[in-house]
Amino acid sequence: MIQTVLITGASTGIGKATAELFFERGWNVVATMRTPPKSEPHPQDSRWIVARLDVTDPLTIESAAKEAIDRFGRIDVWVNNAGYGLVGTFESMNGEHIRRQFETNVFGTMRCAQTILPHFRQNCGGVLINVTSIGARLTFPFYSVYHATKWAVDGFSESLQFELRPLGIRVKIIEPGAIRTDFYDRSADFVHDQALISYNNMVEKGMAKMNATGRNGAPPSTVAEVIWKASTDGSWRLRYVAGLDAKALLTLRRVIPTRAYQALVRSQVLK
Ligand SMILES: NC(=O)c1ccc[n+]([C@@H]2O[C@H](COP(=O)([O-])OP(=O)(O)OC[C@H]3O[C@@H](n4cnc5c(N)ncnc54)[C@H](OP(=O)(O)O)[C@@H]3O)[C@@H](O)[C@H]2O)c1
């Protein structure tokens, strides 16, 4: 039987590349997004549907899941990919910025999980994939709240797998490094109040370096391949790192003391 994947945030970047990869490899694909385009890439193909899904709106999550199950009979893999980065100086951010970041990256992921788990439980199986980041296990400057959301999803996923494994449901965490997508420009919510002059120099230098890293990152297809592996390897492995830079950085973070890691980031990003 043809398997079905549903992906959130499939309008661009990692989500779009993942949808295309699963489609090429013969799966039914439910590419979900906040604003479906007027023309779809595979309008005639019965294996591809586009559904509206905003992770901050529970009704759209339920209706996209229902549409997928009505059309294909079941969902085998659900990829929680939708997310964005709130970036800048923490003092400049207000409650609304912070809430919106958590609403999308954390509560959006949890809402989606609560929507699909009853279906997976009935089927005695399914794969729940949460796209976090290497930034769920290490940190960089100006991403304090973003890191908090990704660390939250990491802890959520690691604990959740204990209760889902006996039910045959696999939880997978995908940890990309720097990936060349809209993440660093169109999607970024950059917040810095220039009146807080003590930060200005640091922000100017640091953001330029962080954004340059993103622009030189790996293509989103790198992550799509890793999501494919996590979906199909049949293992109970929890974590999958995506990108060579990601593997190197996580290894470094593990082997050097925190103080040395902090000095390294300061010298590379802030100086
Ligand atoms: N790029 C990187 O270097 C990198 C590294 C580590 C982790 N990640 C993670 O990878 C995931 C995908 O990011 P990307 O790099 O592919 O960036 P992207 O190209 O900006 O894609 C982000 C996607 O999330 C969607 N989205 C944002 N808010 C949403 C909401 N409320 N409901 C539904 N969809 C929403 C966006 O939709 P719209 O088109 O409507 O804005 C877009 O489709 C994110 O979770 C990000 O944190 C990225």
The ligand as an SDF file (V2000), in Angstrom:
LIG
                    3D

 48 52  0  0  0  0  0  0  0  0999 V2000
   17.1270   27.0860    7.9230 N   0  0  0  0  0  0  0  0  0  0  0  0
   17.8570   26.6990    8.9440 C   0  0  0  0  0  0  0  0  0  0  0  0
   19.0790   26.9890    9.0320 O   0  0  0  0  0  0  0  0  0  0  0  0
   17.2370   25.8570   10.0390 C   0  0  0  0  0  0  0  0  0  0  0  0
   18.1120   25.2700   10.9790 C   0  0  0  0  0  0  0  0  0  0  0  0
   17.5830   24.5050   12.0050 C   0  0  0  0  0  0  0  0  0  0  0  0
   16.2190   24.3170   12.0920 C   0  0  0  0  0  0  0  0  0  0  0  0
   15.3830   24.8980   11.1710 N   0  0  0  0  0  0  0  0  0  0  0  0
   13.9480   24.6570   11.3350 C   0  0  0  0  0  0  0  0  0  0  0  0
   13.4360   24.1020   10.1340 O   0  0  0  0  0  0  0  0  0  0  0  0
   12.0350   24.3970   10.0420 C   0  0  0  0  0  0  0  0  0  0  0  0
   11.7350   24.8850    8.6430 C   0  0  0  0  0  0  0  0  0  0  0  0
   12.4100   26.1070    8.4250 O   0  0  0  0  0  0  0  0  0  0  0  0
   13.0660   26.5130    7.0120 P   0  0  0  0  0  0  0  0  0  0  0  0
   14.5230   26.6500    7.2210 O   0  0  0  0  0  0  0  0  0  0  0  0
   12.5790   25.6310    5.9380 O   0  0  0  0  0  0  0  0  0  0  0  0
   12.5010   28.0050    6.8710 O   0  0  0  0  0  0  0  0  0  0  0  0
   11.3710   28.6380    5.8970 P   0  0  0  0  0  0  0  0  0  0  0  0
   11.7610   28.4400    4.4810 O   0  0  0  0  0  0  0  0  0  0  0  0
   11.1740   30.0050    6.4180 O   0  0  0  0  0  0  0  0  0  0  0  0
   10.0890   27.7340    6.1610 O   0  0  0  0  0  0  0  0  0  0  0  0
    9.3170   27.8460    7.3140 C   0  0  0  0  0  0  0  0  0  0  0  0
    7.9440   27.3080    7.0290 C   0  0  0  0  0  0  0  0  0  0  0  0
    7.1690   27.3680    8.2430 O   0  0  0  0  0  0  0  0  0  0  0  0
    5.9290   27.9620    7.9080 C   0  0  0  0  0  0  0  0  0  0  0  0
    5.2430   28.5540    9.0410 N   0  0  0  0  0  0  0  0  0  0  0  0
    5.6300   29.5820    9.8400 C   0  0  0  0  0  0  0  0  0  0  0  0
    4.6690   29.8280   10.7580 N   0  0  0  0  0  0  0  0  0  0  0  0
    3.6610   28.9560   10.5210 C   0  0  0  0  0  0  0  0  0  0  0  0
    2.3960   28.7030   11.0980 C   0  0  0  0  0  0  0  0  0  0  0  0
    1.9210   29.4370   12.1200 N   0  0  0  0  0  0  0  0  0  0  0  0
    1.6360   27.6940   10.5980 N   0  0  0  0  0  0  0  0  0  0  0  0
    2.0670   26.9580    9.5550 C   0  0  0  0  0  0  0  0  0  0  0  0
    3.2320   27.1620    8.9320 N   0  0  0  0  0  0  0  0  0  0  0  0
    4.0240   28.1440    9.4310 C   0  0  0  0  0  0  0  0  0  0  0  0
    6.2540   28.9730    6.8220 C   0  0  0  0  0  0  0  0  0  0  0  0
    5.0590   29.3430    6.1640 O   0  0  0  0  0  0  0  0  0  0  0  0
    4.8430   30.7280    5.3820 P   0  0  0  0  0  0  0  0  0  0  0  0
    5.3720   30.4920    3.9860 O   0  0  0  0  0  0  0  0  0  0  0  0
    3.3800   30.9360    5.4230 O   0  0  0  0  0  0  0  0  0  0  0  0
    5.6250   31.7780    6.1220 O   0  0  0  0  0  0  0  0  0  0  0  0
    7.1950   28.1290    5.9690 C   0  0  0  0  0  0  0  0  0  0  0  0
    6.4630   27.2300    5.1700 O   0  0  0  0  0  0  0  0  0  0  0  0
   11.7320   25.3890   11.1460 C   0  0  0  0  0  0  0  0  0  0  0  0
   11.1110   24.7130   12.2240 O   0  0  0  0  0  0  0  0  0  0  0  0
   13.1090   25.9030   11.5540 C   0  0  0  0  0  0  0  0  0  0  0  0
   13.1280   26.3160   12.9070 O   0  0  0  0  0  0  0  0  0  0  0  0
   15.8630   25.6660   10.1510 C   0  0  0  0  0  0  0  0  0  0  0  0
  1  2  1  0
  2  3  2  0
  2  4  1  0
  4  5  1  0
  4 48  2  0
  5  6  2  0
  6  7  1  0
  7  8  2  0
  8  9  1  0
  8 48  1  0
  9 10  1  0
  9 46  1  0
 10 11  1  0
 11 12  1  0
 11 44  1  0
 12 13  1  0
 13 14  1  0
 14 15  2  0
 14 16  1  0
 14 17  1  0
 17 18  1  0
 18 19  2  0
 18 20  1  0
 18 21  1  0
 21 22  1  0
 22 23  1  0
 23 24  1  0
 23 42  1  0
 24 25  1  0
 25 26  1  0
 25 36  1  0
 26 27  1  0
 26 35  1  0
 27 28  2  0
 28 29  1  0
 29 30  1  0
 29 35  2  0
 30 31  1  0
 30 32  2  0
 32 33  1  0
 33 34  2  0
 34 35  1  0
 36 37  1  0
 36 42  1  0
 37 38  1  0
 38 39  2  0
 38 40  1  0
 38 41  1  0
 42 43  1  0
 44 45  1  0
 44 46  1  0
 46 47  1  0
M  CHG  2   8   1  16  -1
M  END
$$$$
